[in-house]
C-alpha cells in the first residue's frame, strides 16, 4: 500500500474476523472504502453484511484484523464518528418519543446553545428537502406519529446532515426497504450527487437494480467472506445473483390463470367515502400496491381487527397476519424461536388447553426445514436470528395456522433473494391448496406475482388490475394519477 | 449439564439463597433450638403472601402498568363477609368459601370494568375500587368481631405431617399456577401480552379476554387468602389486609418476575415470601427496635434485588 492510497482511504477493514459463539459472522473479510465512491455491498441474510457495518462504525470490536480510518488505525464508536462515519441502521434507531428535530440533536452533539431547537429544525428541513424534494413530513411532530417510510426518510436525512464537520462516509443499510419507487429514486440520485462531491457511501440493499445503477464498485459477501470485489460495470443482475450463490429463476412465467370459485371469502368496504370494495376469493393472491404509506397497512389492520375478536378465543382463527414492522407488532423478544413460531396455533397444538411439548417441537422442526430458519436450536432466543430469519419465523407463524386468509404487511423487507424465492414457492403451493393471501408489498417484483392487485392512493383503492394488466407502468400510473407525475 | 446451567440462570435462585442465609443466621443465633419452630412459623405466614403474590404475579406479567392495588380491601371484605355468612356454624364452611370466591369474582369484574370501560389506568382503577370495597367491608363489619367456625379455625392453625395446612394449600395453588403459566395456552397468552400487547393482538390472541380473566383470578386469590387469614387469626379485622399490599408486590419483584412484564416465575414467590418473613423474625430475634427493623428490612430487600438484577445485566 502506498501513501496515496492510504490518504484516499476513508475506512479500511482488513482480515476482520468476528464470531458469535459457534457462528463465524466474519471470517477474514476485507473492505476498503475510498473517498468519492459508492460501494454496493450485497449478500444473503447472514452473509455478514450487518456485522461488517458494525465493525466499521465501531460498534463491534473484531477478534482479529485491523480497522483504520483515513490510514490511521483506530477503534470504537467515538473514533469512527470523529472520522466522519455515519450509519443508517436497518432496524430504525430514532427515539420514538422525541420530535424529528430533537432526534437530530441526539445524532449531532454539536447542536448546542440556546437556539439548538431552531438550528436542528432548520438542518433537518433543509436536508429532507435536499434528498426528498416535495416531501410532506412535519419536522415538529413526534417520530411515533410518522409512518415507517417517513421515519426512514428522517433518519437518512439526519445522517447526511452536518453542523460543523461533514460526514465522509455514510453507511446505508437497506435504506429503501420501506420506501416506494419514487422516494427510492430520489435517494439514489442524492447518493450519486453526494459521491460526486467527494463523499463516500456504503450501500447495502437487496434491490439489485439500485446497487447496479448507483454504486461505482460492488462487493459481494458470502459466509463471512468477500467473494467478489469489482467495478459495478462488470456486473449484471444475473452475474451478481450468481456471485451471491443463488440461481436466478425466471419470474412470472409460471403464472397460471386461476378460476374463481364460489363467493368471495372476503369482501370489505374500506373507505366510507368510496364504494369500491376489497374482495378476495379462495386460492387467490391479492396484491395491495401503490406508494408506501397510502393506507395499505391500515387496510390490512382494519380487515384483521374487525375479523378477530378480542374477548373470546376462537377455535379456528379466520385470518393470520404477517407483520412487516417486526419490532412493533411481530416478534416477542423474550421468547425462543419456537414459541414465536407457535404462538398463533397453540389451540391445534394442545389438548384440554395444555400445550403438548412434543407436538410443538415437531411443528417447529418441520417448519425450520421447510422455510430454512438458520439456527442450530429452535429453543434459542428469537433475537439470536438475523433480521431475515426472524421474518421467516413470522411468516411460518401465519402459515402454521389453519386460517384460510393470510394478510401480509410487506413482510419481505430486508429478506435476501434466495429466501424470497423459497417463500414465493411456498406461497404458490399454499394458494393452490386454497389459501388466500392479501399481500401489501413495496416491491414491484412481488406485486407481479399476484393474481389481482389493488392500487392504493390516499387511503382508498384507486385501481384494480387483473392478470396481464399487472405491470409496473400500470401500477405507477394508478399510484400517481391526478397527483404528482413521475 | 444444561440443567445445571439453567439453574444458575434462573432468577428465583436468588430469593431462595437469601431465605436460606437468613434462616441459618437466625437459627445460629438461637443456638439451633429454634430450627423447627421457626420453619413452621415461616411456612405458615409465608403461605398467605404466596397466595396473594401468585395472583399479583399474573397481573404484573401482563406488562407495564398492570397492577392490582385492591388486594388488601378484597382480603378484608371476603374475610368479613365469609365469617358473617358462616356465623360460627361448621356446616356453613363451604358456603363461606363460595361467598369468598364470589366476592373475588365480583371485585375482579369491577376492576376490569373500570380499566376497560372508563379507560382508567389499572393503578388508579384498582385503588379506587379498593376504597369502595373497604367502605363496604366497614359497613358490613360494624365493629363486630365474628369468630370463624371451630372446624375451619382448627384446620387453618394445625399441621399435616408437620407442615402447616395453609402452606399445603399455598403449595397446591402454586402448583396449579405453575402449570397454568408454563404449560397452558393461557400462560403463553399472558406472557405474549406482557411483551407486546399489539403483537399479541396481531398474533390472534384475545387480549381483552385474557386480561379480564387475569384480573378476576388475582382478586379470587386475594379473596381466598382473606378467607384463610380470617379463619387462621380467629376473626376478620378491618386492617387485616393492610400489610399485603406491599407484600404482594414485593414478593413478586424479589422472586424474579420481570416488572416490565412478559416473564413470570412461581418458585421465586416462595423464596421471596419465606425470605420476607424470615428477615422480620431474624431482626426480632436479634432484638432490634421497630424503627431499625423497618430500615434494615428495606435495605435487605434492596440488596437482594440488586444481587438478582445485577447478574441479569452482566449476562
HADDOCK unambig.tbl for C-alpha pairs under 7 A between the chains (distance, minus, plus):
assign (segid A and resid 308 and name CA) (segid B and resid 204 and name CA) 6.87 0.50 0.50
assign (segid A and resid 309 and name CA) (segid B and resid 206 and name CA) 6.37 0.50 0.50
assign (segid A and resid 310 and name CA) (segid B and resid 206 and name CA) 4.16 0.50 0.50
assign (segid A and resid 310 and name CA) (segid B and resid 207 and name CA) 5.56 0.50 0.50
assign (segid A and resid 310 and name CA) (segid B and resid 208 and name CA) 5.49 0.50 0.50
assign (segid A and resid 310 and name CA) (segid B and resid 209 and name CA) 6.43 0.50 0.50
assign (segid A and resid 311 and name CA) (segid B and resid 206 and name CA) 5.11 0.50 0.50
assign (segid A and resid 311 and name CA) (segid B and resid 207 and name CA) 6.70 0.50 0.50
assign (segid A and resid 311 and name CA) (segid B and resid 208 and name CA) 5.19 0.50 0.50
assign (segid A and resid 311 and name CA) (segid B and resid 209 and name CA) 3.98 0.50 0.50
assign (segid A and resid 312 and name CA) (segid B and resid 206 and name CA) 5.97 0.50 0.50
assign (segid A and resid 312 and name CA) (segid B and resid 209 and name CA) 5.94 0.50 0.50
assign (segid A and resid 313 and name CA) (segid B and resid 206 and name CA) 5.67 0.50 0.50
assign (segid A and resid 321 and name CA) (segid B and resid 202 and name CA) 6.24 0.50 0.50
assign (segid A and resid 321 and name CA) (segid B and resid 203 and name CA) 6.73 0.50 0.50
assign (segid A and resid 328 and name CA) (segid B and resid 199 and name CA) 6.90 0.50 0.50
assign (segid A and resid 329 and name CA) (segid B and resid 198 and name CA) 5.73 0.50 0.50
assign (segid A and resid 329 and name CA) (segid B and resid 199 and name CA) 3.92 0.50 0.50
assign (segid A and resid 329 and name CA) (segid B and resid 202 and name CA) 6.82 0.50 0.50
assign (segid A and resid 330 and name CA) (segid B and resid 199 and name CA) 5.31 0.50 0.50
assign (segid A and resid 332 and name CA) (segid B and resid 192 and name CA) 6.54 0.50 0.50
assign (segid A and resid 332 and name CA) (segid B and resid 195 and name CA) 6.05 0.50 0.50
assign (segid A and resid 332 and name CA) (segid B and resid 196 and name CA) 6.92 0.50 0.50
assign (segid A and resid 343 and name CA) (segid B and resid 203 and name CA) 6.91 0.50 0.50
assign (segid A and resid 344 and name CA) (segid B and resid 203 and name CA) 5.33 0.50 0.50
assign (segid A and resid 344 and name CA) (segid B and resid 204 and name CA) 5.91 0.50 0.50
assign (segid A and resid 346 and name CA) (segid B and resid 185 and name CA) 6.40 0.50 0.50
assign (segid A and resid 353 and name CA) (segid B and resid 184 and name CA) 5.67 0.50 0.50
assign (segid A and resid 353 and name CA) (segid B and resid 185 and name CA) 5.68 0.50 0.50
assign (segid A and resid 354 and name CA) (segid B and resid 183 and name CA) 5.59 0.50 0.50
assign (segid A and resid 354 and name CA) (segid B and resid 184 and name CA) 4.27 0.50 0.50
assign (segid A and resid 354 and name CA) (segid B and resid 185 and name CA) 6.16 0.50 0.50
assign (segid A and resid 355 and name CA) (segid B and resid 183 and name CA) 5.58 0.50 0.50
assign (segid A and resid 355 and name CA) (segid B and resid 184 and name CA) 5.50 0.50 0.50
assign (segid A and resid 355 and name CA) (segid B and resid 185 and name CA) 6.26 0.50 0.50
